[in-house]
Structure formats: C-alpha cells, structure tokens
Amino acid sequence: MKKYLKEIETSGIVLLFLGVILGRMANMELGAMISVVGLLLWVLTVVVKAFNWQQYRRDNILNIIIMLGAIVAIFFTLTLLK
C-alpha cells in the first residue's frame, strides 16, 4: 500500500473536488456520494501516514496545515452566511 499511497491520495482529492463541483452544478446526491468516496480515500492516506509519522513527517505537517485551513474556511463561511 505504501507503494501506491500518493496515487490513492491524489485520486481521493480529485474525487473530492469533482464531487463538490458536481454537487453544485448538477445532482446533489451524486456529488455528495463522490465527495464522500474521495474524502474516505484521502482520510485513509492521512491515517496510514499518521501511523508512520517518522517516514511521512513532512506530509503529516502539511496535512495538519490543510485541515486547519479548511476548518478556518468553514468557520468563516458559516459566519458569513448568518
């Protein structure tokens, strides 16, 4: 699995973005399902990298920064919608 970890992560991120775009443009249910599959693939790679912290230290720090940025973006989006 370590051999294909980058490909799994990339496909998860691509599916996540495609699901969001499809959810906004066309069918919400189909977009949500594709987004969930992409999110699960990405989370799988994050968990594998977290268990091998020393080997993937740089990637783990980048994932933490991305997650914090996403949390801040969601917080600002929710506060602006009120």
C-alpha positions as CSV (number, residue, x, y, z in Angstrom):
1,M,0.0,0.0,0.0
2,K,2.9,2.4,0.7
3,K,3.8,2.0,-2.9
4,Y,0.5,3.4,-4.1
5,L,-0.1,5.9,-1.3
6,K,0.5,9.0,-3.4
7,E,-1.8,7.8,-6.2
8,I,-4.6,7.0,-3.7
9,E,-4.2,10.4,-2.1
10,T,-4.3,12.2,-5.4
11,S,-7.3,10.3,-6.6
12,G,-9.1,11.0,-3.4
13,I,-8.5,14.7,-3.6
14,V,-9.6,14.8,-7.3
15,L,-12.8,12.8,-6.5
16,L,-13.5,15.2,-3.6
17,F,-13.3,18.3,-5.8
18,L,-15.2,16.6,-8.6
19,G,-18.0,15.7,-6.2
20,V,-18.2,19.3,-4.9
21,I,-18.4,20.7,-8.4
22,L,-21.0,18.1,-9.5
23,G,-23.0,18.7,-6.3
24,R,-23.1,22.5,-7.1
25,M,-23.7,22.2,-10.8
26,A,-25.8,19.1,-11.3
27,N,-27.1,16.4,-8.9
28,M,-26.6,17.0,-5.2
29,E,-26.9,13.3,-4.3
30,L,-24.3,12.1,-6.9
31,G,-21.9,14.9,-5.9
32,A,-22.2,14.0,-2.3
33,M,-21.5,10.3,-2.9
34,I,-18.5,11.1,-5.0
35,S,-17.3,13.6,-2.3
36,V,-17.6,11.0,0.4
37,V,-15.6,8.4,-1.6
38,G,-12.9,11.0,-2.2
39,L,-12.9,12.1,1.4
40,L,-12.6,8.5,2.6
41,L,-9.7,7.8,0.3
42,W,-7.9,10.9,1.5
43,V,-8.6,10.1,5.1
44,L,-7.2,6.6,4.6
45,T,-3.9,8.0,3.4
46,V,-3.8,10.5,6.3
47,V,-4.3,7.7,8.8
48,V,-1.6,5.5,7.2
49,K,0.8,8.4,7.2
50,A,-0.1,9.2,10.8
51,F,0.8,5.7,12.0
52,N,4.2,6.1,10.2
53,W,5.0,9.6,11.5
54,Q,8.8,9.5,11.1
55,Q,8.6,8.3,7.5
56,Y,5.9,10.9,6.5
57,R,6.7,13.7,8.8
58,R,6.6,16.5,6.2
59,D,3.4,15.2,4.6
60,N,1.8,15.0,8.1
61,I,2.7,18.6,8.9
62,L,1.2,19.7,5.5
63,N,-2.0,17.7,6.2
64,I,-2.4,19.4,9.5
65,I,-2.0,22.8,7.9
66,I,-4.5,21.9,5.2
67,M,-7.0,20.7,7.8
68,L,-6.6,23.8,9.9
69,G,-7.1,26.0,6.8
70,A,-10.2,24.0,5.9
71,I,-11.6,24.5,9.4
72,V,-11.0,28.2,9.3
73,A,-12.6,28.5,5.8
74,I,-15.6,26.6,7.0
75,F,-15.9,28.8,10.1
76,F,-15.7,32.0,8.0
77,T,-18.2,30.6,5.5
78,L,-20.7,29.7,8.3
79,T,-20.3,33.1,10.0
80,L,-20.8,35.0,6.7
81,L,-24.0,33.0,5.9
82,K,-25.7,34.0,9.1
